[in-house]
Amino acid sequence: MKLLRYGNKGREKPAALDKDGKIRDLSFHIEDFNSENLNFETLAKLQKIDLKSLPEVSNTSRIGPCISKPGKFIGIGLNYSDHAAETGAKPPSEPIVFTKTTNCVIGPNDDVLIPNNSKKTDWEVEIAFVIGKETKYIREEDAPSHIFGYCIVNDISEREWQIEKMGQWVKGKSADTFGPIGPYLVTKDEIPDVQKLNLSLDLNNQRMQTGNTSKMIFGINFILSYLSNFMSLQPGDIVTTGTPPGVGLGKKPPFYLKPGDEMRLTIDYLGHQHQRVK
């Protein structure tokens, strides 16, 4: 299923995309897509619903974040071999783990705001996985049974704050609007092979990033197993898994987002995002 949330900010309702690409209201069947409801029992109930029998939502409605109030928003850094090379970094021997504070979460087409005093706000198209049940100390081969689905993330990053301000990356990853997610939370059964997906990001109609999840240094199942040794994860937690080459930091010379810019992101099976920069 392709699950989403629509409506004004803070008042979004749950919905699903039917086979004809129409948005159908699910609010009579589920309160929201949050930590209480993003589990496999709920999914089994939703899969039995005839979506065409549900009210159709106007295609002019705002699409909100596909998850409401995630408990954790975790990122994996330098996880594509070709991205590590463009930044001049040595490929990591273990996953680099950071957090994005959840205040950064916005809808897939909401405006991205450059923070006060920012000089180096950058873009990163990424695929994220969403947890579907309590996860702790799991084996890599068991990871798929803990993944509810996948979504697009634009891991907006302020490079000066991330790299030059000392301390943890979280400072450069967590400003308001730095975490567009969605449009859809796509259940894993809709994706033939998550390690063979194309990703792209265009800036002002010019291609910046082109990649494929086959270039990940650490695959998704390994990442989830690895994380589960350091922390428990709960339903609705988001883990975004790194970006392919083509970020502003890697350009020669580097350049960054400015007001008026427009970003378009695409990942196979997961839909599209479109953000304006202000």
C-alpha positions as CSV (number, residue, x, y, z in Angstrom):
1,M,0.0,0.0,0.0
2,K,0.9,3.6,-0.5
3,L,-0.1,5.4,2.7
4,L,-0.1,9.2,3.2
5,R,-1.5,12.1,5.2
6,Y,-3.4,15.1,3.8
7,G,-4.7,18.4,5.0
8,N,-3.5,21.5,6.7
9,K,-0.4,21.4,9.0
10,G,-1.3,19.9,12.3
11,R,-4.7,18.7,11.1
12,E,-3.7,16.0,8.6
13,K,-5.9,12.9,8.1
14,P,-4.7,9.4,7.0
15,A,-5.3,8.2,3.4
16,A,-4.1,5.7,0.9
17,L,-3.5,5.7,-2.9
18,D,-5.8,3.4,-4.8
19,K,-4.8,1.4,-7.9
20,D,-6.0,4.3,-10.1
21,G,-3.8,6.8,-8.3
22,K,-6.6,8.5,-6.5
23,I,-6.3,9.5,-2.8
24,R,-8.8,7.8,-0.5
25,D,-9.7,9.0,3.0
26,L,-8.9,6.4,5.7
27,S,-9.9,8.5,8.7
28,F,-13.0,6.3,9.4
29,H,-10.7,3.3,9.8
30,I,-7.6,4.6,11.5
31,E,-6.9,7.7,13.6
32,D,-3.4,8.5,12.2
33,F,-0.2,7.0,11.0
34,N,1.8,7.2,14.2
35,S,3.7,5.0,16.7
36,E,0.4,3.5,18.0
37,N,-0.8,2.4,14.6
38,L,2.2,1.8,12.4
39,N,2.3,-2.0,13.0
40,F,1.6,-5.1,11.0
41,E,-1.7,-5.8,12.7
42,T,-3.0,-2.4,11.5
43,L,-1.6,-3.0,8.0
44,A,-3.4,-6.4,7.7
45,K,-6.7,-4.6,8.5
46,L,-6.1,-1.8,6.0
47,Q,-5.2,-4.3,3.3
48,K,-8.7,-5.8,3.5
49,I,-10.4,-2.5,2.8
50,D,-11.9,-1.8,-0.7
51,L,-10.2,1.6,-1.2
52,K,-12.5,2.5,-4.0
53,S,-15.4,2.5,-1.6
54,L,-13.8,5.3,0.5
55,P,-14.3,9.0,-0.1
56,E,-12.0,10.5,-2.7
57,V,-9.7,13.3,-1.6
58,S,-9.2,16.3,-3.9
59,N,-5.8,16.2,-5.7
60,T,-5.4,19.9,-4.7
61,S,-5.1,19.0,-1.0
62,R,-1.8,19.5,0.8
63,I,0.1,16.3,1.3
64,G,1.6,16.3,4.8
65,P,4.4,14.1,6.3
66,C,3.6,10.5,5.8
67,I,4.2,9.8,9.5
68,S,2.8,11.7,12.5
69,K,5.2,12.5,15.4
70,P,7.9,9.9,14.9
71,G,9.7,9.0,18.1
72,K,13.2,8.9,16.4
73,F,14.6,10.2,13.2
74,I,18.0,8.6,12.7
75,G,20.4,9.2,9.8
76,I,23.3,7.2,8.3
77,G,26.2,9.3,6.9
78,L,28.6,8.7,4.0
79,N,26.8,5.5,3.1
80,Y,27.3,5.6,-0.7
81,S,30.8,4.9,-2.0
82,D,30.6,7.5,-4.7
83,H,29.3,10.2,-2.3
84,A,32.2,9.5,0.1
85,A,34.6,9.9,-2.8
86,E,33.2,13.3,-3.9
87,T,33.5,14.7,-0.4
88,G,37.1,13.5,0.0
89,A,36.1,11.3,2.9
90,K,37.4,7.8,3.6
91,P,34.6,5.2,3.3
92,P,33.5,4.3,6.9
93,S,34.3,0.9,8.3
94,E,31.1,1.0,10.3
95,P,27.9,3.0,9.8
96,I,28.1,6.6,10.8
97,V,25.0,7.3,12.9
98,F,23.5,10.7,13.7
99,T,20.1,12.1,14.6
100,K,17.8,14.6,13.1
101,T,15.5,16.1,15.8
102,T,11.9,15.6,14.9
103,N,11.0,19.3,14.7
104,C,12.6,19.2,11.3
105,V,9.8,17.0,9.8
106,I,7.6,18.6,7.1
107,G,5.5,17.5,4.2
108,P,7.1,16.5,0.8
109,N,6.1,19.7,-1.0
110,D,6.3,22.2,1.9
111,D,8.7,25.1,1.7
112,V,12.3,24.6,3.0
113,L,13.5,27.6,5.1
114,I,17.1,28.6,5.2
115,P,17.9,29.2,8.9
116,N,19.2,32.5,10.3
117,N,22.9,32.9,9.7
118,S,23.1,29.9,7.5
119,K,25.7,30.0,4.7
120,K,25.9,26.4,3.5
121,T,22.4,24.8,3.4
122,D,22.6,21.7,1.2
123,W,20.4,19.0,-0.3
124,E,20.4,15.2,0.0
125,V,17.9,12.8,-1.6
126,E,17.7,9.6,0.5
127,I,15.6,6.5,1.0
128,A,14.4,5.9,4.6
129,F,12.9,2.8,6.2
130,V,10.2,2.9,8.9
131,I,10.0,0.5,11.8
132,G,6.9,-1.6,12.1
133,K,7.5,-3.4,15.5
134,E,9.7,-3.3,18.5
135,T,13.3,-3.9,17.4
136,K,16.3,-4.8,19.6
137,Y,19.3,-7.1,19.1
138,I,18.1,-8.6,15.8
139,R,20.1,-10.5,13.2
140,E,20.5,-9.0,9.7
141,E,18.4,-11.8,8.2
142,D,15.5,-10.9,10.5
143,A,15.6,-7.2,9.6
144,P,12.9,-7.3,6.9
145,S,10.3,-8.6,9.3
146,H,10.8,-5.4,11.4
147,I,10.5,-2.9,8.4
148,F,7.0,-1.5,7.8
149,G,7.9,0.4,4.7
150,Y,9.9,3.0,2.9
151,C,9.7,6.7,2.0
152,I,11.7,9.6,0.4
153,V,13.6,11.9,2.7
154,N,15.4,15.1,1.7
155,D,18.1,15.2,4.4
156,I,18.6,19.0,4.3
157,S,22.0,19.8,5.9
158,E,23.8,23.0,7.0
159,R,27.4,22.1,6.2
160,E,29.1,24.8,8.2
161,W,27.1,23.7,11.3
162,Q,27.6,20.0,10.6
163,I,31.3,20.0,9.9
164,E,32.9,23.2,11.1
165,K,31.1,23.9,14.4
166,M,32.6,20.9,16.3
167,G,30.6,18.2,18.1
168,Q,27.9,16.1,16.6
169,W,26.3,16.4,13.1
170,V,22.9,16.9,14.7
171,K,23.5,20.7,14.7
172,G,23.6,20.8,10.9
173,K,20.7,18.4,10.4
174,S,17.9,19.5,12.6
175,A,16.7,23.0,11.7
176,D,13.0,23.5,11.1
177,T,12.0,22.2,7.7
178,F,15.2,20.2,7.3
179,G,13.3,16.8,7.1
180,P,10.7,16.6,4.2
181,I,9.3,13.1,4.2
182,G,6.9,11.3,1.9
183,P,4.7,11.7,-0.1
184,Y,4.0,8.1,0.6
185,L,4.9,5.5,3.2
186,V,5.2,2.6,0.8
187,T,4.8,-0.9,2.3
188,K,7.7,-3.2,1.6
189,D,5.6,-5.7,-0.5
190,E,5.3,-3.0,-3.2
191,I,9.1,-2.9,-3.8
192,P,10.7,-5.8,-5.7
193,D,14.3,-5.1,-4.5
194,V,15.0,-2.2,-2.2
195,Q,18.8,-2.4,-3.0
196,K,18.2,-1.7,-6.7
197,L,16.3,1.6,-6.7
198,N,17.2,4.7,-8.6
199,L,17.4,8.1,-6.8
200,S,17.6,11.6,-8.2
201,L,17.4,15.2,-7.2
202,D,17.0,18.2,-9.6
203,L,17.8,21.8,-8.5
204,N,16.1,24.4,-10.7
205,N,15.5,21.8,-13.4
206,Q,19.1,20.8,-13.5
207,R,20.1,17.3,-12.4
208,M,22.3,17.3,-9.3
209,Q,22.1,13.8,-7.9
210,T,21.8,10.5,-9.7
211,G,22.3,7.3,-7.8
212,N,21.2,3.7,-7.1
213,T,20.8,2.0,-3.7
214,S,23.1,-0.8,-5.0
215,K,25.9,1.7,-4.3
216,M,25.3,1.7,-0.5
217,I,28.3,0.7,1.6
218,F,26.0,-0.8,4.2
219,G,22.7,-2.3,3.0
220,I,19.4,-1.5,4.7
221,N,19.1,-4.9,6.5
222,F,22.6,-4.6,7.9
223,I,21.9,-1.0,9.1
224,L,18.8,-2.0,11.0
225,S,20.6,-5.0,12.7
226,Y,23.5,-2.8,13.5
227,L,21.4,0.0,15.1
228,S,19.5,-2.6,17.1
229,N,22.6,-3.3,19.1
230,F,22.9,0.3,20.3
231,M,19.3,1.2,20.9
232,S,15.8,-0.2,20.7
233,L,13.6,1.1,17.9
234,Q,9.8,1.4,18.0
235,P,7.0,1.6,15.4
236,G,7.1,4.8,13.4
237,D,10.8,5.5,13.9
238,I,12.5,6.7,10.7
239,V,16.0,5.7,9.6
240,T,17.3,7.5,6.5
241,T,20.1,5.7,4.9
242,G,22.5,8.1,3.1
243,T,22.7,10.0,-0.2
244,P,24.4,9.4,-3.6
245,P,26.8,11.9,-5.1
246,G,25.9,15.4,-6.3
247,V,25.4,17.4,-3.2
248,G,26.4,21.1,-3.1
249,L,29.3,20.3,-0.8
250,G,30.8,18.1,-3.4
251,K,30.6,20.6,-6.3
252,K,33.8,22.3,-7.6
253,P,33.5,25.0,-6.3
254,P,30.8,24.1,-3.7
255,F,27.5,26.0,-3.9
256,Y,24.4,25.9,-1.7
257,L,20.7,26.6,-1.6
258,K,19.4,30.1,-1.9
259,P,15.9,31.7,-1.7
260,G,13.9,31.0,-4.8
261,D,15.5,27.6,-5.6
262,E,13.3,24.6,-6.3
263,M,14.2,21.0,-5.6
264,R,12.5,17.9,-7.1
265,L,13.3,14.5,-5.7
266,T,12.4,11.0,-7.1
267,I,13.0,7.4,-6.0
268,D,11.6,4.4,-7.9
269,Y,8.2,3.2,-6.4
270,L,8.2,5.9,-3.7
271,G,7.0,9.0,-5.7
272,H,8.2,12.5,-5.9
273,Q,8.9,15.6,-3.7
274,H,9.0,19.2,-4.7
275,Q,10.2,22.0,-2.4
276,R,10.7,25.7,-2.8
277,V,13.5,27.4,-0.8
278,K,12.7,30.5,1.2
